[in-house]
Amino acid sequence: MRIHQKWGFGMAPVKPGIQRQRDRASSTVLSVLEADCCPGPSSADDMSEVKGLFTRSHKQDQWDWFTVWTQLGRPGRKRCRSISGDLGELRRAALDQDADRAEAARGRLRQSGTAALLRGFPNPAPGGRIGAPGTGFVYILSTRTSPRLLKIGYTERTVEQRLKEINRPTGVAEPYGARAVWTVQNAPQVEKAVHEALAGYRFRADREFFELPYGTAYAAIRDIVNASRREL
């Protein structure tokens, strides 16, 4: 079978028209966050657009989620979920012209650093290490044609750097894509717990490949991450 796809799951490029729409919406929401007055109903659609970017980044279920997430500066999924909810509340307050609710939501968004993320969108500063030693990304990678053969590990650099390393060899017929990513403290310890829990699915003892349904792996890692209370 001939492979025509040049990008993995989550890494679909954004069409220029859609990118322009997202750029415009992010600029509008940034202006709302930096203002002192209640936002008007006319900004509601732009808030929905930007809310969708953060929703994509925490649900991680769309073909461009990883592209959007990196454009936002790789915020942790817990943070993305919180920002998405607060943008929804800000939108409702704008439609109702409820100044008190709008200011409360805007205060939470300011506290979570939403404005800084939108200032960098869609070209944030290049990523290196994401924080203190041990802080990193636990990831699930796979290809489109082998969705049950999962590469599960962690990196203290960026996931796109890790993907470039994996996809660089000429023997890779199809690129790996990011199925899911968790931003965690003590990433090596979280990875160790994940590998121990999934030991029965290892494809090879000396590699971080596992053969199992994606949903099974995702649920196991989600539960381990939640129990560790280390997710950012």
Contacts in CASP RR format, 6 or more apart in sequence:
PFRMAT RR
TARGET T0000
AUTHOR 0000-0000-0000
METHOD contacts of the structure
MODEL  1
MRIHQKWGFGMAPVKPGIQRQRDRASSTVLSVLEADCCPGPSSADDMSEV
KGLFTRSHKQDQWDWFTVWTQLGRPGRKRCRSISGDLGELRRAALDQDAD
RAEAARGRLRQSGTAALLRGFPNPAPGGRIGAPGTGFVYILSTRTSPRLL
KIGYTERTVEQRLKEINRPTGVAEPYGARAVWTVQNAPQVEKAVHEALAG
YRFRADREFFELPYGTAYAAIRDIVNASRREL
1 145 0 8 1.000
3 145 0 8 1.000
3 173 0 8 1.000
3 174 0 8 1.000
5 144 0 8 1.000
5 174 0 8 1.000
5 175 0 8 1.000
6 175 0 8 1.000
7 13 0 8 1.000
7 175 0 8 1.000
7 177 0 8 1.000
8 143 0 8 1.000
8 144 0 8 1.000
8 174 0 8 1.000
8 175 0 8 1.000
8 176 0 8 1.000
8 177 0 8 1.000
8 178 0 8 1.000
9 63 0 8 1.000
9 66 0 8 1.000
9 142 0 8 1.000
9 144 0 8 1.000
9 177 0 8 1.000
9 178 0 8 1.000
9 179 0 8 1.000
10 60 0 8 1.000
10 62 0 8 1.000
10 63 0 8 1.000
10 64 0 8 1.000
10 65 0 8 1.000
10 66 0 8 1.000
10 67 0 8 1.000
10 177 0 8 1.000
10 178 0 8 1.000
10 179 0 8 1.000
11 63 0 8 1.000
11 64 0 8 1.000
11 66 0 8 1.000
11 67 0 8 1.000
11 163 0 8 1.000
11 175 0 8 1.000
11 177 0 8 1.000
11 178 0 8 1.000
12 63 0 8 1.000
12 64 0 8 1.000
12 67 0 8 1.000
13 64 0 8 1.000
13 67 0 8 1.000
14 22 0 8 1.000
14 64 0 8 1.000
14 67 0 8 1.000
14 68 0 8 1.000
19 122 0 8 1.000
21 49 0 8 1.000
22 49 0 8 1.000
22 50 0 8 1.000
22 53 0 8 1.000
22 121 0 8 1.000
22 122 0 8 1.000
23 121 0 8 1.000
23 122 0 8 1.000
24 46 0 8 1.000
25 45 0 8 1.000
25 46 0 8 1.000
25 47 0 8 1.000
25 49 0 8 1.000
25 50 0 8 1.000
26 46 0 8 1.000
26 49 0 8 1.000
26 50 0 8 1.000
26 53 0 8 1.000
26 118 0 8 1.000
26 121 0 8 1.000
26 122 0 8 1.000
27 118 0 8 1.000
28 43 0 8 1.000
28 46 0 8 1.000
28 47 0 8 1.000
29 43 0 8 1.000
29 46 0 8 1.000
29 47 0 8 1.000
29 50 0 8 1.000
29 87 0 8 1.000
29 118 0 8 1.000
30 115 0 8 1.000
30 118 0 8 1.000
30 119 0 8 1.000
32 39 0 8 1.000
32 43 0 8 1.000
32 47 0 8 1.000
32 90 0 8 1.000
32 94 0 8 1.000
32 106 0 8 1.000
33 106 0 8 1.000
33 109 0 8 1.000
33 110 0 8 1.000
33 114 0 8 1.000
33 115 0 8 1.000
33 118 0 8 1.000
34 115 0 8 1.000
37 99 0 8 1.000
38 93 0 8 1.000
38 94 0 8 1.000
38 97 0 8 1.000
38 98 0 8 1.000
38 99 0 8 1.000
38 102 0 8 1.000
38 103 0 8 1.000
39 47 0 8 1.000
39 90 0 8 1.000
39 93 0 8 1.000
39 94 0 8 1.000
39 102 0 8 1.000
40 94 0 8 1.000
40 97 0 8 1.000
41 94 0 8 1.000
41 95 0 8 1.000
41 97 0 8 1.000
43 94 0 8 1.000
44 91 0 8 1.000
44 94 0 8 1.000
44 95 0 8 1.000
47 87 0 8 1.000
47 88 0 8 1.000
47 90 0 8 1.000
47 91 0 8 1.000
47 94 0 8 1.000
48 88 0 8 1.000
48 91 0 8 1.000
50 87 0 8 1.000
50 118 0 8 1.000
51 84 0 8 1.000
51 85 0 8 1.000
51 87 0 8 1.000
51 88 0 8 1.000
51 91 0 8 1.000
52 84 0 8 1.000
53 68 0 8 1.000
53 71 0 8 1.000
53 72 0 8 1.000
53 121 0 8 1.000
54 72 0 8 1.000
54 75 0 8 1.000
54 80 0 8 1.000
54 81 0 8 1.000
54 83 0 8 1.000
54 84 0 8 1.000
54 87 0 8 1.000
55 80 0 8 1.000
55 84 0 8 1.000
56 62 0 8 1.000
56 64 0 8 1.000
56 65 0 8 1.000
56 68 0 8 1.000
56 69 0 8 1.000
57 65 0 8 1.000
57 68 0 8 1.000
57 69 0 8 1.000
57 72 0 8 1.000
57 75 0 8 1.000
57 76 0 8 1.000
57 77 0 8 1.000
57 80 0 8 1.000
58 76 0 8 1.000
58 77 0 8 1.000
58 78 0 8 1.000
58 80 0 8 1.000
58 81 0 8 1.000
58 84 0 8 1.000
59 65 0 8 1.000
60 66 0 8 1.000
60 69 0 8 1.000
60 77 0 8 1.000
60 178 0 8 1.000
60 179 0 8 1.000
60 180 0 8 1.000
60 181 0 8 1.000
62 68 0 8 1.000
66 159 0 8 1.000
66 160 0 8 1.000
66 177 0 8 1.000
66 178 0 8 1.000
66 181 0 8 1.000
69 75 0 8 1.000
69 80 0 8 1.000
69 181 0 8 1.000
70 124 0 8 1.000
70 158 0 8 1.000
70 160 0 8 1.000
71 121 0 8 1.000
71 122 0 8 1.000
71 123 0 8 1.000
71 124 0 8 1.000
72 80 0 8 1.000
72 117 0 8 1.000
72 121 0 8 1.000
72 124 0 8 1.000
73 117 0 8 1.000
73 120 0 8 1.000
73 121 0 8 1.000
73 124 0 8 1.000
74 124 0 8 1.000
74 127 0 8 1.000
74 130 0 8 1.000
74 158 0 8 1.000
74 159 0 8 1.000
74 183 0 8 1.000
75 83 0 8 1.000
75 117 0 8 1.000
75 183 0 8 1.000
76 182 0 8 1.000
76 183 0 8 1.000
76 231 0 8 1.000
76 232 0 8 1.000
77 181 0 8 1.000
77 182 0 8 1.000
77 183 0 8 1.000
77 231 0 8 1.000
78 231 0 8 1.000
78 232 0 8 1.000
79 112 0 8 1.000
79 232 0 8 1.000
82 108 0 8 1.000
82 112 0 8 1.000
83 109 0 8 1.000
83 112 0 8 1.000
83 114 0 8 1.000
83 117 0 8 1.000
86 105 0 8 1.000
86 108 0 8 1.000
86 109 0 8 1.000
86 112 0 8 1.000
86 114 0 8 1.000
87 105 0 8 1.000
87 109 0 8 1.000
87 114 0 8 1.000
88 105 0 8 1.000
89 101 0 8 1.000
89 104 0 8 1.000
89 105 0 8 1.000
90 102 0 8 1.000
90 105 0 8 1.000
90 106 0 8 1.000
90 109 0 8 1.000
92 98 0 8 1.000
92 101 0 8 1.000
93 99 0 8 1.000
93 101 0 8 1.000
93 102 0 8 1.000
93 105 0 8 1.000
94 102 0 8 1.000
109 115 0 8 1.000
117 124 0 8 1.000
127 157 0 8 1.000
127 158 0 8 1.000
128 157 0 8 1.000
128 158 0 8 1.000
128 161 0 8 1.000
129 135 0 8 1.000
129 156 0 8 1.000
129 157 0 8 1.000
130 136 0 8 1.000
130 137 0 8 1.000
130 156 0 8 1.000
130 157 0 8 1.000
130 158 0 8 1.000
130 183 0 8 1.000
132 185 0 8 1.000
133 156 0 8 1.000
134 156 0 8 1.000
134 185 0 8 1.000
134 186 0 8 1.000
134 187 0 8 1.000
134 188 0 8 1.000
135 156 0 8 1.000
135 183 0 8 1.000
135 184 0 8 1.000
135 185 0 8 1.000
135 186 0 8 1.000
135 187 0 8 1.000
135 232 0 8 1.000
136 154 0 8 1.000
136 155 0 8 1.000
136 156 0 8 1.000
136 183 0 8 1.000
136 184 0 8 1.000
136 185 0 8 1.000
136 187 0 8 1.000
137 154 0 8 1.000
137 155 0 8 1.000
137 156 0 8 1.000
137 158 0 8 1.000
137 159 0 8 1.000
137 181 0 8 1.000
137 182 0 8 1.000
137 183 0 8 1.000
137 184 0 8 1.000
137 187 0 8 1.000
138 152 0 8 1.000
138 153 0 8 1.000
138 154 0 8 1.000
138 181 0 8 1.000
138 182 0 8 1.000
138 184 0 8 1.000
138 187 0 8 1.000
138 190 0 8 1.000
138 191 0 8 1.000
138 194 0 8 1.000
138 221 0 8 1.000
138 225 0 8 1.000
139 151 0 8 1.000
139 152 0 8 1.000
139 153 0 8 1.000
139 154 0 8 1.000
139 155 0 8 1.000
139 159 0 8 1.000
139 162 0 8 1.000
139 178 0 8 1.000
139 179 0 8 1.000
139 180 0 8 1.000
139 181 0 8 1.000
139 182 0 8 1.000
140 150 0 8 1.000
140 151 0 8 1.000
140 152 0 8 1.000
140 178 0 8 1.000
140 179 0 8 1.000
140 180 0 8 1.000
140 181 0 8 1.000
140 214 0 8 1.000
140 217 0 8 1.000
140 218 0 8 1.000
140 221 0 8 1.000
141 150 0 8 1.000
141 151 0 8 1.000
141 152 0 8 1.000
141 163 0 8 1.000
141 166 0 8 1.000
141 176 0 8 1.000
141 177 0 8 1.000
141 178 0 8 1.000
141 179 0 8 1.000
142 148 0 8 1.000
142 149 0 8 1.000
142 150 0 8 1.000
142 151 0 8 1.000
142 176 0 8 1.000
142 177 0 8 1.000
142 179 0 8 1.000
142 214 0 8 1.000
143 149 0 8 1.000
143 174 0 8 1.000
143 175 0 8 1.000
143 176 0 8 1.000
143 177 0 8 1.000
144 174 0 8 1.000
145 174 0 8 1.000
147 214 0 8 1.000
148 211 0 8 1.000
148 212 0 8 1.000
148 213 0 8 1.000
148 214 0 8 1.000
149 203 0 8 1.000
149 209 0 8 1.000
149 210 0 8 1.000
149 211 0 8 1.000
150 179 0 8 1.000
150 209 0 8 1.000
150 210 0 8 1.000
150 211 0 8 1.000
150 212 0 8 1.000
150 214 0 8 1.000
150 217 0 8 1.000
151 166 0 8 1.000
151 176 0 8 1.000
151 208 0 8 1.000
151 209 0 8 1.000
151 210 0 8 1.000
152 191 0 8 1.000
152 194 0 8 1.000
152 195 0 8 1.000
152 198 0 8 1.000
152 208 0 8 1.000
152 209 0 8 1.000
152 210 0 8 1.000
152 217 0 8 1.000
152 221 0 8 1.000
153 191 0 8 1.000
153 194 0 8 1.000
153 195 0 8 1.000
153 208 0 8 1.000
154 184 0 8 1.000
154 187 0 8 1.000
154 188 0 8 1.000
154 190 0 8 1.000
154 191 0 8 1.000
155 161 0 8 1.000
155 162 0 8 1.000
155 187 0 8 1.000
156 187 0 8 1.000
159 178 0 8 1.000
159 181 0 8 1.000
163 175 0 8 1.000
163 176 0 8 1.000
163 177 0 8 1.000
163 178 0 8 1.000
166 172 0 8 1.000
166 176 0 8 1.000
167 175 0 8 1.000
167 176 0 8 1.000
179 214 0 8 1.000
179 218 0 8 1.000
180 218 0 8 1.000
180 221 0 8 1.000
182 190 0 8 1.000
182 221 0 8 1.000
182 222 0 8 1.000
182 225 0 8 1.000
182 231 0 8 1.000
183 231 0 8 1.000
183 232 0 8 1.000
184 190 0 8 1.000
184 225 0 8 1.000
184 228 0 8 1.000
184 230 0 8 1.000
184 231 0 8 1.000
184 232 0 8 1.000
185 230 0 8 1.000
185 232 0 8 1.000
186 228 0 8 1.000
186 230 0 8 1.000
189 228 0 8 1.000
190 224 0 8 1.000
190 225 0 8 1.000
190 228 0 8 1.000
190 230 0 8 1.000
193 224 0 8 1.000
193 228 0 8 1.000
194 220 0 8 1.000
194 221 0 8 1.000
194 224 0 8 1.000
195 202 0 8 1.000
195 208 0 8 1.000
197 220 0 8 1.000
197 224 0 8 1.000
198 210 0 8 1.000
198 212 0 8 1.000
198 217 0 8 1.000
198 220 0 8 1.000
201 210 0 8 1.000
201 211 0 8 1.000
201 212 0 8 1.000
201 217 0 8 1.000
202 209 0 8 1.000
202 210 0 8 1.000
203 209 0 8 1.000
203 210 0 8 1.000
203 211 0 8 1.000
210 217 0 8 1.000
225 231 0 8 1.000
END
